[in-house]
Amino acid sequence: MTQQVFISQREKFWDEFEAVVRGGRKKLRKKASWFPQGYRELTGDLNAAKAHGFDPFIIERLNSLVLEGSQILYASRSLSLKAVANFALRAFPQAVRYQWRSLAATMLLFYGLAFFFGVLCVRNPAMVFLLLGEDKIQGLEEMYDPASLHYLEPRDVSSDADMFGFYIYNNISIAFRTFAGGILGGIGSIALLCVNGVFLGAAAAHIINAGFGKTFFPFIIGHSSFELTAICLSAQAGLLLGYRIFVTGGLSRSASVKLAGKTALPIIAGAACMLVVAACIEAFWSSRFATPAYLRYSAGAAGWVLLAFYFVFVGRKNEPRS
């Protein structure tokens, strides 16, 4: 089948499906019985376009429609266990895989900067003071100094709960600022991602130079997989918004941004959930300094492995082939 024949035969159906998913609840109610079959046909068209290597613009349009259709088809009017399970086991990992290139770019930028400035500051300790400032450095030293009171006198349960609330507020505020920065053409998301990457590298380097690595790394390893990945996902979602400001795909700029928002919504929602998990681990597990280091490292490594497995394999059943 040629691309021209494929478009001439199927484009009318695509326009009809697009009108339904973007026409509001009234149109959806009228087409309720038709919609599941239409969604299956659209998924078949996406697979056919990919198999024949058709124009990327066609594949992107079909992919966007499949995502919108999936969100409508599997949405629930009220929060339920089924809706939560569908989001965690299908919508979130699928949305991340659909946009894996932008995620790879954000992770390369974030971890690349962290590694570069980490090595730079280990070799040039004075550089840390230029990047972080004396007040921030003093706070880091107090936090990870094994002679500090919070190491000598472990926190009680109420203090853990207080820190849990603080971690949620701090981490989620960073994530949503990073995401919201995407509306500035993606520049805000990139800038905040870079700032966090530089801070991570410089802070880790100073802790190593100060000789506090035995307290720092066992503390961060437990929650780092969820927290750092969620920050990268937040930047990814912001970049998706920024990209659609410039690449509209024939739509108006506002419609293009609205479409990008629908694509990015599962990603930023999933990132927020991951930050809640990270805050829970950080408050109730990472702060247990009496726990042997090998157990904390093992738990941290397991977190990275399970997270990689989740994004690569979960939700692949009935997923359009990439």
C-alpha positions as CSV (number, residue, x, y, z in Angstrom):
1,M,0.0,0.0,0.0
2,T,1.3,3.4,-0.9
3,Q,1.2,6.4,1.4
4,Q,-1.1,8.4,-0.9
5,V,-3.7,5.5,-1.1
6,F,-3.5,5.0,2.7
7,I,-4.2,8.6,3.4
8,S,-7.0,8.9,0.8
9,Q,-8.7,5.8,2.3
10,R,-8.3,6.6,6.0
11,E,-8.0,10.4,6.4
12,K,-11.8,10.9,6.6
13,F,-12.0,8.5,9.5
14,W,-9.1,10.2,11.3
15,D,-10.9,13.6,10.9
16,E,-14.0,12.0,12.3
17,F,-12.2,10.5,15.3
18,E,-10.4,13.7,16.0
19,A,-13.7,15.7,15.9
20,V,-15.1,13.3,18.5
21,V,-12.2,13.3,20.9
22,R,-11.9,17.1,20.8
23,G,-15.6,17.9,20.5
24,G,-16.4,17.6,24.2
25,R,-18.7,15.4,26.2
26,K,-21.8,15.9,24.0
27,K,-20.1,14.4,21.0
28,L,-18.6,11.6,23.1
29,R,-22.0,10.6,24.4
30,K,-23.4,10.5,20.9
31,K,-20.6,8.3,19.7
32,A,-20.2,6.2,22.8
33,S,-21.0,2.9,21.1
34,W,-18.8,3.7,18.1
35,F,-15.8,4.9,20.0
36,P,-14.2,1.6,21.2
37,Q,-14.3,0.2,17.7
38,G,-13.0,3.5,16.3
39,Y,-10.1,3.4,18.7
40,R,-9.2,-0.1,17.6
41,E,-9.3,0.9,14.0
42,L,-7.1,3.9,14.8
43,T,-4.6,1.7,16.6
44,G,-4.5,-0.5,13.5
45,D,-3.8,2.5,11.3
46,L,-0.9,3.5,13.5
47,N,0.6,0.1,13.3
48,A,0.2,0.0,9.5
49,A,1.8,3.5,9.1
50,K,4.8,2.4,11.2
51,A,5.1,-0.9,9.4
52,H,5.2,0.8,6.0
53,G,7.6,3.6,7.1
54,F,5.2,6.4,6.2
55,D,5.8,10.1,6.8
56,P,6.7,10.8,10.5
57,F,4.0,13.6,10.4
58,I,1.3,11.0,9.8
59,I,2.7,8.7,12.5
60,E,2.8,11.5,15.0
61,R,-0.7,12.6,14.3
62,L,-2.0,9.0,14.7
63,N,0.1,8.5,17.8
64,S,-1.4,11.7,19.3
65,L,-4.9,10.6,18.5
66,V,-4.3,7.1,20.0
67,L,-3.0,8.7,23.2
68,E,-6.1,11.0,23.4
69,G,-8.4,8.1,22.7
70,S,-6.7,5.9,25.3
71,Q,-7.1,8.6,27.9
72,I,-10.8,9.0,27.1
73,L,-11.5,5.2,26.7
74,Y,-9.9,4.3,30.0
75,A,-10.8,7.3,32.0
76,S,-13.1,7.1,35.0
77,R,-15.6,9.7,36.2
78,S,-14.5,9.2,39.8
79,L,-11.3,8.1,41.4
80,S,-11.3,4.3,41.9
81,L,-8.9,1.5,42.4
82,K,-9.4,0.5,38.8
83,A,-8.6,3.9,37.5
84,V,-5.5,4.2,39.7
85,A,-4.3,0.7,38.6
86,N,-5.0,1.6,34.9
87,F,-2.9,4.8,35.3
88,A,0.0,3.1,37.1
89,L,0.0,-0.1,34.9
90,R,-0.9,1.4,31.5
91,A,-1.2,5.1,30.9
92,F,1.9,6.4,32.7
93,P,4.5,3.9,31.4
94,Q,3.0,4.0,27.9
95,A,3.2,7.8,27.8
96,V,6.8,7.8,28.9
97,R,7.7,5.2,26.2
98,Y,5.9,7.1,23.5
99,Q,8.1,10.1,24.3
100,W,11.4,8.2,25.1
101,R,13.5,10.5,23.0
102,S,12.7,13.6,25.0
103,L,13.3,11.6,28.2
104,A,16.6,10.5,27.0
105,A,17.6,14.1,26.2
106,T,16.6,15.3,29.6
107,M,18.4,12.5,31.4
108,L,21.5,13.0,29.3
109,L,21.6,16.7,30.1
110,F,20.8,16.3,33.9
111,Y,23.2,13.4,34.6
112,G,25.8,14.7,32.2
113,L,26.0,18.1,34.0
114,A,26.0,16.4,37.4
115,F,28.9,14.1,36.5
116,F,30.9,16.9,34.8
117,F,30.6,19.3,37.8
118,G,31.1,16.5,40.3
119,V,34.4,15.6,38.7
120,L,35.3,19.3,38.3
121,C,34.6,20.2,41.9
122,V,36.4,17.1,43.3
123,R,39.5,18.2,41.5
124,N,39.0,21.9,42.3
125,P,37.3,22.1,45.7
126,A,37.3,25.9,45.6
127,M,34.8,25.8,42.7
128,V,32.1,24.6,45.0
129,F,32.0,27.9,46.9
130,L,31.5,29.8,43.6
131,L,28.7,27.5,42.6
132,L,26.8,27.0,45.9
133,G,27.9,29.7,48.3
134,E,29.0,29.4,51.9
135,D,25.6,29.2,53.5
136,K,24.5,26.3,51.3
137,I,27.8,24.5,51.9
138,Q,27.5,25.0,55.7
139,G,24.0,23.5,55.6
140,L,25.3,20.5,53.6
141,E,28.1,19.9,56.1
142,E,25.7,20.0,59.1
143,M,23.3,17.7,57.4
144,Y,25.8,15.0,56.6
145,D,28.4,15.4,59.4
146,P,28.3,12.1,61.3
147,A,29.0,14.1,64.5
148,S,25.7,16.0,64.2
149,L,22.9,15.4,66.7
150,H,20.5,13.9,64.1
151,Y,23.0,11.1,63.6
152,L,23.8,10.6,67.3
153,E,20.1,10.9,68.3
154,P,17.7,9.2,65.8
155,R,14.4,11.0,65.0
156,D,11.2,9.8,66.5
157,V,8.1,8.9,64.5
158,S,6.5,12.4,64.7
159,S,9.7,13.9,63.4
160,D,9.7,11.5,60.5
161,A,6.1,12.5,59.6
162,D,7.1,16.2,59.8
163,M,10.0,15.6,57.4
164,F,7.7,13.5,55.1
165,G,5.5,16.6,54.7
166,F,8.5,18.8,54.1
167,Y,10.0,16.5,51.5
168,I,6.7,16.3,49.6
169,Y,6.4,20.1,49.5
170,N,10.0,20.7,48.5
171,N,10.2,17.9,45.8
172,I,6.8,18.5,44.2
173,S,7.3,22.3,44.1
174,I,10.6,21.7,42.2
175,A,8.9,19.3,39.8
176,F,6.0,21.6,39.0
177,R,8.2,24.7,38.6
178,T,10.3,22.6,36.2
179,F,7.2,21.5,34.3
180,A,5.7,25.0,34.2
181,G,8.9,26.4,32.8
182,G,8.1,24.6,29.6
183,I,5.5,27.2,28.7
184,L,8.5,29.6,28.0
185,G,9.4,27.6,24.9
186,G,11.0,24.9,27.0
187,I,13.7,27.3,28.1
188,G,12.5,27.4,31.7
189,S,12.4,23.6,32.0
190,I,15.9,23.3,30.6
191,A,17.3,26.0,32.9
192,L,15.8,24.5,36.1
193,L,17.0,21.0,35.0
194,C,20.5,22.4,34.5
195,V,20.5,24.2,37.9
196,N,19.5,20.9,39.6
197,G,22.1,18.9,37.8
198,V,24.9,21.4,38.6
199,F,23.8,21.5,42.3
200,L,23.7,17.7,42.5
201,G,27.2,17.3,41.1
202,A,28.7,20.2,43.2
203,A,27.1,19.1,46.4
204,A,28.2,15.5,46.0
205,A,31.7,16.6,45.2
206,H,31.9,18.7,48.4
207,I,30.6,16.0,50.6
208,I,33.3,13.6,49.2
209,N,36.0,16.2,49.7
210,A,34.8,16.8,53.3
211,G,35.0,13.1,54.0
212,F,31.2,12.6,54.7
213,G,30.6,10.2,51.9
214,K,29.8,7.3,54.3
215,T,26.8,9.2,55.6
216,F,25.8,10.9,52.3
217,F,25.6,8.0,49.8
218,P,23.8,5.5,52.1
219,F,21.2,8.3,52.8
220,I,20.5,9.3,49.2
221,I,20.7,5.9,47.5
222,G,17.3,4.7,48.8
223,H,15.1,7.4,47.3
224,S,17.4,8.7,44.5
225,S,15.9,6.5,41.8
226,F,12.4,7.9,42.3
227,E,13.3,11.5,43.0
228,L,15.9,12.1,40.3
229,T,13.9,10.2,37.6
230,A,10.8,12.3,38.6
231,I,12.7,15.5,38.1
232,C,13.8,14.4,34.6
233,L,10.2,13.4,33.8
234,S,9.0,16.9,34.9
235,A,11.5,18.5,32.6
236,Q,10.5,16.1,29.8
237,A,6.8,17.2,30.2
238,G,7.8,20.8,30.2
239,L,9.9,20.3,27.0
240,L,6.9,18.7,25.3
241,L,4.9,21.8,26.0
242,G,7.8,24.0,24.7
243,Y,8.2,21.9,21.6
244,R,4.6,22.3,20.6
245,I,4.8,26.1,20.8
246,F,7.1,26.1,17.8
247,V,6.1,22.9,16.0
248,T,2.3,23.1,15.7
249,G,1.8,20.4,13.1
250,G,-0.7,22.5,11.2
251,L,-2.7,23.4,14.2
252,S,-3.2,26.8,15.8
253,R,-0.6,27.5,18.5
254,S,-3.1,27.3,21.3
255,A,-4.5,24.0,20.0
256,S,-1.0,22.7,19.6
257,V,-0.1,23.6,23.2
258,K,-3.4,22.1,24.4
259,L,-2.6,18.8,22.6
260,A,0.9,18.8,24.2
261,G,-0.7,19.3,27.6
262,K,-2.8,16.2,27.1
263,T,0.3,14.2,26.1
264,A,2.4,15.6,29.0
265,L,-0.4,15.3,31.7
266,P,0.2,11.5,32.4
267,I,3.9,12.2,32.6
268,I,3.8,15.0,35.1
269,A,1.1,13.2,37.2
270,G,3.2,10.1,37.3
271,A,6.2,12.2,38.3
272,A,4.3,13.7,41.2
273,C,3.3,10.2,42.4
274,M,7.0,9.1,42.2
275,L,8.0,12.1,44.3
276,V,5.5,11.1,47.0
277,V,7.0,7.7,47.0
278,A,10.5,9.2,47.2
279,A,9.4,11.4,50.1
280,C,8.1,8.4,52.0
281,I,11.3,6.5,51.5
282,E,13.4,9.5,52.4
283,A,11.5,10.2,55.6
284,F,11.0,6.7,56.9
285,W,13.8,4.6,55.4
286,S,16.7,6.7,54.3
287,S,16.9,8.5,57.7
288,R,17.4,5.1,59.6
289,F,21.1,5.6,60.1
290,A,21.4,2.5,62.2
291,T,20.5,0.3,59.3
292,P,23.6,-1.4,57.9
293,A,25.0,0.4,54.8
294,Y,24.9,-2.8,52.7
295,L,21.1,-3.1,53.2
296,R,20.6,0.5,52.2
297,Y,22.7,0.2,49.1
298,S,21.0,-3.1,48.1
299,A,17.6,-1.4,48.5
300,G,18.7,1.6,46.5
301,A,20.0,-0.6,43.7
302,A,16.8,-2.6,43.7
303,G,14.9,0.6,43.3
304,W,16.8,1.6,40.1
305,V,16.4,-1.9,38.6
306,L,12.6,-2.1,39.4
307,L,12.1,1.4,38.0
308,A,13.9,0.5,34.7
309,F,11.8,-2.7,34.4
310,Y,8.6,-0.7,35.1
311,F,9.2,1.8,32.3
312,V,10.5,-0.7,29.8
313,F,8.0,-3.6,30.2
314,V,4.9,-2.6,32.2
315,G,1.8,-1.8,30.1
316,R,3.1,-3.4,26.8
317,K,0.0,-5.6,26.4
318,N,-2.3,-4.3,23.7
319,E,0.1,-1.3,23.2
320,P,0.7,-0.1,19.6
321,R,4.1,-1.4,18.6
322,S,6.9,1.3,18.6
